[in-house]
Amino acid sequence: MSYFLSFWKQNETCRLTPKEIDSDLLADQQRQSLKGLIPLNNWAIAERFSERFPEIIHNKYSTSTDLIQSEWESQDGSRSFLIDWYPLHFSIQCCTATREDLNQAINIAIEFDCRLFDPQTGLCYDGLAGNVEPTES
């Protein structure tokens, strides 16, 4: 069973709950705007993933420069995750990634002011991995 984590960047005026944001983004993943969310610079975030996870492969649409998915597998093939990229958010399918792998991924997102939402628990987190404070959704 895979575990998913969602990330987005929101401004101070956002009045939607994390569950509302997640639901709206899932309903239309390619949407270009949602009140209170800031569009992501996916290539900048992907570059940081490349620095931390050198084996990562970034895939884009053949007719544009838009990212669609990134795939990471450790050198020994024992750990992996997938990243799905959208204009306003990205999600990580954890596959066989370890807690340390995911903490590194979370810290990358936090570097870009992205919030972590765990749809399995309904909790939203702010702060560096290992030192996060849950936000009620």
Residue pairs with C-beta under 8 A, 6 or more apart in sequence:
2 93
2 94
2 95
3 93
3 94
3 120
4 91
4 92
4 93
4 94
4 119
4 120
5 91
5 92
5 94
5 102
5 105
5 106
5 116
5 117
5 118
5 119
6 22
6 25
6 89
6 90
6 91
6 116
6 117
6 118
6 119
7 89
7 90
7 91
7 92
7 109
7 114
7 115
7 116
7 117
8 21
8 25
8 37
8 40
8 88
8 89
8 114
8 115
8 117
9 37
9 38
9 40
9 112
9 113
9 114
9 115
10 21
10 36
10 37
10 38
10 115
11 36
11 37
11 38
13 36
14 21
14 35
14 36
14 37
15 35
15 36
16 24
16 34
16 35
16 36
17 137
18 115
18 117
18 122
18 123
18 124
18 135
18 137
19 122
19 137
21 34
21 36
21 37
21 117
22 117
22 119
24 31
24 34
25 31
25 34
25 86
25 88
25 89
29 84
29 86
29 89
30 86
30 87
31 87
31 88
32 39
32 87
32 88
33 39
33 88
34 88
37 88
37 89
38 88
39 87
39 88
40 85
40 87
40 88
40 89
40 90
40 112
40 114
41 112
42 66
42 67
42 85
42 90
43 65
43 67
44 112
45 90
45 108
45 109
45 112
45 114
46 56
46 58
46 67
46 70
46 83
46 85
48 108
48 111
48 112
49 56
49 70
49 72
49 83
49 105
49 108
50 56
50 58
52 104
52 105
52 108
53 72
53 101
53 104
55 72
55 73
55 74
55 75
56 70
56 71
56 72
57 70
57 71
57 72
58 67
58 70
59 67
59 68
59 69
59 70
59 71
60 66
60 67
60 68
61 68
66 85
67 85
68 84
68 85
69 82
69 83
69 84
69 85
70 82
70 83
70 85
71 80
71 82
71 83
72 80
72 81
72 82
72 83
72 97
73 79
73 80
74 80
74 101
78 96
79 95
79 96
79 97
79 98
79 101
80 95
80 96
80 97
81 92
81 93
81 94
81 95
81 96
81 97
81 101
81 102
81 105
82 92
82 93
82 95
83 90
83 91
83 92
83 93
84 90
84 91
84 93
90 109
90 114
92 102
92 105
94 102
97 105
102 129
103 129
103 130
104 129
106 116
106 125
106 128
106 129
106 132
107 128
107 129
109 116
110 116
110 127
110 128
110 129
115 124
115 125
115 126
115 135
116 124
116 125
116 126
116 132
117 123
117 124
117 125
117 137
118 124
118 125
122 137
123 134
123 135
123 136
123 137
124 134
124 135
124 136
124 137
125 132
125 133
125 134
125 135
126 132
126 133
126 135
127 133
